[in-house]
Amino acid sequence: MEDSLAKLHAKLDSIDSKLTKIDVIEQTMNTLVVENAALREEIRSKDKVIDELCEKVNKLDQSARTNSLRIHGLPVTSNTPATEIPYIVHREILTPIFEAAKLKGDLPPQHAPSLHFTLSSAFVIPTKKPSASSPVIVKFYSEFIRSLIFKYKKDALPTISDLNTNRVRPRFSIFEDLTPSNHSLLRTFSNDPRVKSAWTFGGQVRFKTHQSDTIYRTSSLHDTYNTIVKPASTRPSTTSNQAPPPSNRYAPLMDTT
């Protein structure tokens, strides 16, 4: 009988010891859960800071491209000597633009901006596949020259007949020089079937839908169609006391549509 009681006490002591260990494990688990929640919150906070810094870097990068354009269709390739590219840009793009600007009074009749006083740099972007024409990045000394190109490109630059579509289109395609992030955002909206047309202005992506002529604007690299285009029932009502948008001092010369 005493032997049985001794064995029973031993088992009870063992169970008590295991319960104590379980309590320790449970306390440790609770501590880890709290620490994990704190770490997740810290990560979210740091992710927010990283996103804000990425937005700032992207804006600074885009600002540095204010006087730059991306041109497609020029008779240049990766094999074209770098010293010839500025002269090709001046001959094919700038000369006809300046002539059109003189006729409209945006430039004095006798004024002929020379190559070295208009172009800061011009270089080819290599293409992955062999092509008869490579994109060219052009940087101007002034935003005024860049604005003249957007204003007169439709009227002053040549057109060609597209045999695939049977339509006449511009020989040269001229766009803003976008940062990789802004270019990716533009492609996202351009490829969205709900978007009728998408373009950029000052690096900001703008678009229209098939349902209306409202021009929507992005404000963040994380913007999506659903975050910008709200259902009609959730849109804030507009009033006649709404302040007009700020004026753009380059408005008479800007046309990026």
C-alpha beads as a LAMMPS data file, in Angstrom:
LAMMPS data file: protein, C-alpha beads

257 atoms
256 bonds

1 atom types
1 bond types

-500.0 500.0 xlo xhi
-500.0 500.0 ylo yhi
-500.0 500.0 zlo zhi

Masses

1 110.0

Atoms # bond

1 1 1 0.000 0.000 0.000
2 1 1 2.785 2.408 0.901
3 1 1 4.563 1.536 -2.326
4 1 1 1.455 2.377 -4.365
5 1 1 1.036 5.687 -2.556
6 1 1 4.671 6.562 -3.252
7 1 1 4.200 5.864 -6.958
8 1 1 1.014 7.965 -6.980
9 1 1 2.807 10.886 -5.306
10 1 1 5.602 10.588 -7.862
11 1 1 3.109 10.739 -10.720
12 1 1 1.356 13.729 -9.155
13 1 1 4.696 15.491 -8.744
14 1 1 5.470 14.750 -12.407
15 1 1 2.097 16.140 -13.505
16 1 1 2.614 19.224 -11.354
17 1 1 6.027 19.748 -12.920
18 1 1 4.583 19.430 -16.425
19 1 1 1.782 21.864 -15.582
20 1 1 4.391 24.335 -14.382
21 1 1 6.280 23.939 -17.675
22 1 1 3.038 24.427 -19.597
23 1 1 2.387 27.641 -17.679
24 1 1 5.890 28.856 -18.549
25 1 1 5.365 27.963 -22.210
26 1 1 1.989 29.716 -22.234
27 1 1 3.495 32.855 -20.704
28 1 1 6.315 32.736 -23.247
29 1 1 3.790 32.337 -26.084
30 1 1 1.774 35.302 -24.843
31 1 1 4.945 37.381 -24.657
32 1 1 5.891 36.359 -28.184
33 1 1 2.407 37.216 -29.484
34 1 1 2.681 40.704 -27.985
35 1 1 6.199 41.167 -29.361
36 1 1 5.098 39.898 -32.778
37 1 1 2.223 42.381 -32.863
38 1 1 4.619 45.190 -31.905
39 1 1 7.070 44.137 -34.631
40 1 1 4.292 44.021 -37.221
41 1 1 3.246 47.534 -36.253
42 1 1 6.863 48.680 -36.468
43 1 1 7.184 47.109 -39.923
44 1 1 3.986 48.826 -41.077
45 1 1 5.327 52.131 -39.774
46 1 1 8.645 51.638 -41.542
47 1 1 6.888 50.542 -44.751
48 1 1 4.928 53.783 -44.628
49 1 1 8.142 55.781 -44.261
50 1 1 9.720 53.843 -47.136
51 1 1 6.681 54.523 -49.337
52 1 1 6.842 58.237 -48.502
53 1 1 10.564 58.335 -49.295
54 1 1 9.973 56.486 -52.579
55 1 1 7.304 59.035 -53.505
56 1 1 9.705 61.905 -52.727
57 1 1 12.559 60.327 -54.680
58 1 1 10.241 59.723 -57.626
59 1 1 9.067 63.344 -57.580
60 1 1 12.648 64.603 -57.423
61 1 1 13.628 62.298 -60.284
62 1 1 10.662 63.485 -62.359
63 1 1 11.472 67.106 -61.546
64 1 1 14.991 66.564 -62.887
65 1 1 13.383 65.478 -66.177
66 1 1 11.311 68.658 -66.527
67 1 1 13.235 69.799 -69.594
68 1 1 13.513 66.329 -71.148
69 1 1 11.496 64.490 -73.794
70 1 1 11.416 60.969 -75.183
71 1 1 11.217 60.851 -78.982
72 1 1 10.378 57.797 -81.101
73 1 1 10.756 57.559 -84.867
74 1 1 14.008 59.427 -85.445
75 1 1 16.446 57.907 -87.997
76 1 1 18.869 56.767 -85.296
77 1 1 19.879 53.419 -83.824
78 1 1 22.302 52.190 -81.202
79 1 1 24.989 52.291 -83.911
80 1 1 24.466 55.985 -84.679
81 1 1 27.499 58.002 -83.508
82 1 1 26.637 59.886 -80.324
83 1 1 27.944 63.155 -81.792
84 1 1 25.423 63.001 -84.658
85 1 1 22.285 62.536 -82.550
86 1 1 21.911 66.204 -81.412
87 1 1 22.207 67.377 -85.032
88 1 1 19.534 64.895 -86.150
89 1 1 17.182 66.082 -83.384
90 1 1 17.799 69.726 -84.318
91 1 1 17.202 69.063 -88.020
92 1 1 14.168 66.763 -87.750
93 1 1 12.378 68.218 -84.714
94 1 1 13.579 71.646 -83.636
95 1 1 13.960 73.415 -86.991
96 1 1 10.343 72.866 -88.169
97 1 1 9.046 73.640 -84.639
98 1 1 10.915 76.967 -84.569
99 1 1 9.602 77.914 -88.009
100 1 1 6.023 77.241 -86.898
101 1 1 6.598 79.239 -83.699
102 1 1 7.849 82.209 -85.727
103 1 1 4.695 82.208 -87.876
104 1 1 2.521 82.291 -84.743
105 1 1 4.586 84.955 -82.989
106 1 1 6.028 82.780 -80.212
107 1 1 9.515 83.487 -81.580
108 1 1 10.856 86.644 -83.275
109 1 1 11.016 86.306 -87.099
110 1 1 14.806 86.696 -87.196
111 1 1 15.445 84.459 -84.182
112 1 1 17.078 81.124 -85.004
113 1 1 18.019 79.213 -81.830
114 1 1 21.183 77.263 -82.551
115 1 1 21.846 73.679 -81.591
116 1 1 24.279 74.443 -78.793
117 1 1 21.924 76.914 -77.131
118 1 1 18.864 74.649 -77.191
119 1 1 20.012 71.067 -76.568
120 1 1 21.733 70.145 -73.348
121 1 1 22.058 66.463 -74.309
122 1 1 20.607 63.808 -76.587
123 1 1 21.247 60.081 -76.414
124 1 1 19.806 56.797 -77.649
125 1 1 18.079 54.222 -75.467
126 1 1 19.265 50.781 -76.672
127 1 1 16.466 48.451 -77.763
128 1 1 16.339 44.747 -76.907
129 1 1 15.400 43.771 -80.465
130 1 1 16.988 45.020 -83.710
131 1 1 15.062 48.066 -84.945
132 1 1 15.379 50.704 -87.651
133 1 1 14.755 53.392 -85.050
134 1 1 15.612 53.646 -81.358
135 1 1 14.056 55.974 -78.753
136 1 1 16.004 59.135 -78.001
137 1 1 16.067 61.084 -74.740
138 1 1 16.521 64.804 -75.330
139 1 1 17.188 67.405 -72.647
140 1 1 16.759 71.122 -73.361
141 1 1 18.264 74.132 -71.679
142 1 1 14.825 75.644 -71.043
143 1 1 11.287 74.468 -70.433
144 1 1 10.156 77.043 -72.978
145 1 1 11.714 75.078 -75.853
146 1 1 10.102 71.878 -74.572
147 1 1 6.753 73.648 -74.400
148 1 1 7.084 74.863 -77.992
149 1 1 7.484 71.265 -79.165
150 1 1 4.273 70.146 -77.461
151 1 1 2.402 73.150 -78.845
152 1 1 3.465 72.785 -82.481
153 1 1 4.306 69.100 -82.913
154 1 1 0.951 68.265 -84.522
155 1 1 1.114 71.062 -87.090
156 1 1 4.852 71.364 -87.771
157 1 1 6.132 67.784 -87.806
158 1 1 5.601 65.363 -90.726
159 1 1 3.082 62.545 -90.873
160 1 1 3.138 59.100 -92.486
161 1 1 0.493 56.651 -93.701
162 1 1 0.205 53.607 -91.487
163 1 1 -0.367 50.664 -93.829
164 1 1 -1.568 48.427 -91.006
165 1 1 -4.417 50.716 -89.954
166 1 1 -4.885 52.750 -93.149
167 1 1 -4.588 55.920 -91.095
168 1 1 -2.308 58.919 -91.160
169 1 1 -0.241 59.283 -87.992
170 1 1 2.647 61.480 -86.831
171 1 1 6.048 60.336 -88.029
172 1 1 7.539 61.116 -84.617
173 1 1 6.011 60.181 -81.277
174 1 1 6.991 62.652 -78.552
175 1 1 6.331 62.041 -74.884
176 1 1 7.390 63.314 -71.511
177 1 1 10.497 61.628 -70.168
178 1 1 8.971 59.680 -67.292
179 1 1 10.626 57.995 -64.342
180 1 1 10.400 54.184 -64.368
181 1 1 7.742 54.337 -61.619
182 1 1 5.597 56.899 -63.450
183 1 1 5.974 54.990 -66.716
184 1 1 4.826 51.801 -64.997
185 1 1 1.831 53.631 -63.501
186 1 1 0.907 55.047 -66.923
187 1 1 1.032 51.575 -68.462
188 1 1 -1.207 50.235 -65.682
189 1 1 -3.937 52.750 -66.474
190 1 1 -3.427 52.518 -70.250
191 1 1 -3.936 48.745 -70.123
192 1 1 -7.056 48.970 -67.944
193 1 1 -10.111 48.178 -70.147
194 1 1 -12.187 50.690 -68.153
195 1 1 -9.875 53.537 -69.215
196 1 1 -10.633 55.295 -72.498
197 1 1 -7.373 57.262 -72.718
198 1 1 -4.403 57.913 -70.447
199 1 1 -1.563 60.421 -70.658
200 1 1 0.789 62.402 -68.436
201 1 1 1.205 66.077 -67.628
202 1 1 4.250 67.113 -65.641
203 1 1 4.809 63.448 -64.794
204 1 1 1.302 63.097 -63.331
205 1 1 -0.846 60.366 -64.869
206 1 1 -4.245 61.542 -66.077
207 1 1 -7.007 59.540 -67.702
208 1 1 -10.602 59.442 -68.907
209 1 1 -13.065 56.602 -68.588
210 1 1 -15.558 55.307 -71.125
211 1 1 -18.424 56.527 -68.935
212 1 1 -17.599 60.248 -68.787
213 1 1 -15.281 63.023 -69.976
214 1 1 -14.075 63.732 -66.448
215 1 1 -10.279 63.949 -66.256
216 1 1 -8.982 61.953 -63.303
217 1 1 -5.528 62.570 -61.821
218 1 1 -3.223 60.351 -59.810
219 1 1 -1.557 61.647 -56.664
220 1 1 0.419 58.590 -55.552
221 1 1 2.324 55.689 -57.085
222 1 1 -0.097 53.388 -55.260
223 1 1 -3.193 54.857 -56.915
224 1 1 -5.471 52.458 -58.770
225 1 1 -8.591 52.848 -60.849
226 1 1 -10.782 51.858 -57.902
227 1 1 -9.153 54.307 -55.475
228 1 1 -9.595 57.241 -57.867
229 1 1 -12.877 56.579 -59.661
230 1 1 -15.511 56.465 -56.929
231 1 1 -19.102 55.315 -57.476
232 1 1 -21.477 58.193 -58.126
233 1 1 -23.149 57.760 -54.725
234 1 1 -19.866 58.296 -52.857
235 1 1 -18.529 61.272 -54.785
236 1 1 -18.517 64.568 -52.871
237 1 1 -20.953 67.111 -54.210
238 1 1 -19.513 70.205 -55.899
239 1 1 -20.656 73.731 -55.091
240 1 1 -20.503 77.016 -56.949
241 1 1 -18.162 78.354 -54.261
242 1 1 -15.441 75.921 -55.230
243 1 1 -12.135 77.718 -55.818
244 1 1 -10.752 77.613 -59.375
245 1 1 -7.616 75.529 -60.016
246 1 1 -4.265 77.331 -59.795
247 1 1 -3.092 78.899 -63.026
248 1 1 -0.165 77.461 -64.992
249 1 1 2.302 80.044 -66.244
250 1 1 3.156 77.757 -69.147
251 1 1 -0.479 77.088 -70.032
252 1 1 -0.431 78.879 -73.430
253 1 1 2.395 76.637 -74.589
254 1 1 1.569 73.283 -73.012
255 1 1 -0.268 70.562 -74.876
256 1 1 0.624 67.011 -73.996
257 1 1 -2.597 65.337 -75.048

Bonds

1 1 1 2
2 1 2 3
3 1 3 4
4 1 4 5
5 1 5 6
6 1 6 7
7 1 7 8
8 1 8 9
9 1 9 10
10 1 10 11
11 1 11 12
12 1 12 13
13 1 13 14
14 1 14 15
15 1 15 16
16 1 16 17
17 1 17 18
18 1 18 19
19 1 19 20
20 1 20 21
21 1 21 22
22 1 22 23
23 1 23 24
24 1 24 25
25 1 25 26
26 1 26 27
27 1 27 28
28 1 28 29
29 1 29 30
30 1 30 31
31 1 31 32
32 1 32 33
33 1 33 34
34 1 34 35
35 1 35 36
36 1 36 37
37 1 37 38
38 1 38 39
39 1 39 40
40 1 40 41
41 1 41 42
42 1 42 43
43 1 43 44
44 1 44 45
45 1 45 46
46 1 46 47
47 1 47 48
48 1 48 49
49 1 49 50
50 1 50 51
51 1 51 52
52 1 52 53
53 1 53 54
54 1 54 55
55 1 55 56
56 1 56 57
57 1 57 58
58 1 58 59
59 1 59 60
60 1 60 61
61 1 61 62
62 1 62 63
63 1 63 64
64 1 64 65
65 1 65 66
66 1 66 67
67 1 67 68
68 1 68 69
69 1 69 70
70 1 70 71
71 1 71 72
72 1 72 73
73 1 73 74
74 1 74 75
75 1 75 76
76 1 76 77
77 1 77 78
78 1 78 79
79 1 79 80
80 1 80 81
81 1 81 82
82 1 82 83
83 1 83 84
84 1 84 85
85 1 85 86
86 1 86 87
87 1 87 88
88 1 88 89
89 1 89 90
90 1 90 91
91 1 91 92
92 1 92 93
93 1 93 94
94 1 94 95
95 1 95 96
96 1 96 97
97 1 97 98
98 1 98 99
99 1 99 100
100 1 100 101
101 1 101 102
102 1 102 103
103 1 103 104
104 1 104 105
105 1 105 106
106 1 106 107
107 1 107 108
108 1 108 109
109 1 109 110
110 1 110 111
111 1 111 112
112 1 112 113
113 1 113 114
114 1 114 115
115 1 115 116
116 1 116 117
117 1 117 118
118 1 118 119
119 1 119 120
120 1 120 121
121 1 121 122
122 1 122 123
123 1 123 124
124 1 124 125
125 1 125 126
126 1 126 127
127 1 127 128
128 1 128 129
129 1 129 130
130 1 130 131
131 1 131 132
132 1 132 133
133 1 133 134
134 1 134 135
135 1 135 136
136 1 136 137
137 1 137 138
138 1 138 139
139 1 139 140
140 1 140 141
141 1 141 142
142 1 142 143
143 1 143 144
144 1 144 145
145 1 145 146
146 1 146 147
147 1 147 148
148 1 148 149
149 1 149 150
150 1 150 151
151 1 151 152
152 1 152 153
153 1 153 154
154 1 154 155
155 1 155 156
156 1 156 157
157 1 157 158
158 1 158 159
159 1 159 160
160 1 160 161
161 1 161 162
162 1 162 163
163 1 163 164
164 1 164 165
165 1 165 166
166 1 166 167
167 1 167 168
168 1 168 169
169 1 169 170
170 1 170 171
171 1 171 172
172 1 172 173
173 1 173 174
174 1 174 175
175 1 175 176
176 1 176 177
177 1 177 178
178 1 178 179
179 1 179 180
180 1 180 181
181 1 181 182
182 1 182 183
183 1 183 184
184 1 184 185
185 1 185 186
186 1 186 187
187 1 187 188
188 1 188 189
189 1 189 190
190 1 190 191
191 1 191 192
192 1 192 193
193 1 193 194
194 1 194 195
195 1 195 196
196 1 196 197
197 1 197 198
198 1 198 199
199 1 199 200
200 1 200 201
201 1 201 202
202 1 202 203
203 1 203 204
204 1 204 205
205 1 205 206
206 1 206 207
207 1 207 208
208 1 208 209
209 1 209 210
210 1 210 211
211 1 211 212
212 1 212 213
213 1 213 214
214 1 214 215
215 1 215 216
216 1 216 217
217 1 217 218
218 1 218 219
219 1 219 220
220 1 220 221
221 1 221 222
222 1 222 223
223 1 223 224
224 1 224 225
225 1 225 226
226 1 226 227
227 1 227 228
228 1 228 229
229 1 229 230
230 1 230 231
231 1 231 232
232 1 232 233
233 1 233 234
234 1 234 235
235 1 235 236
236 1 236 237
237 1 237 238
238 1 238 239
239 1 239 240
240 1 240 241
241 1 241 242
242 1 242 243
243 1 243 244
244 1 244 245
245 1 245 246
246 1 246 247
247 1 247 248
248 1 248 249
249 1 249 250
250 1 250 251
251 1 251 252
252 1 252 253
253 1 253 254
254 1 254 255
255 1 255 256
256 1 256 257
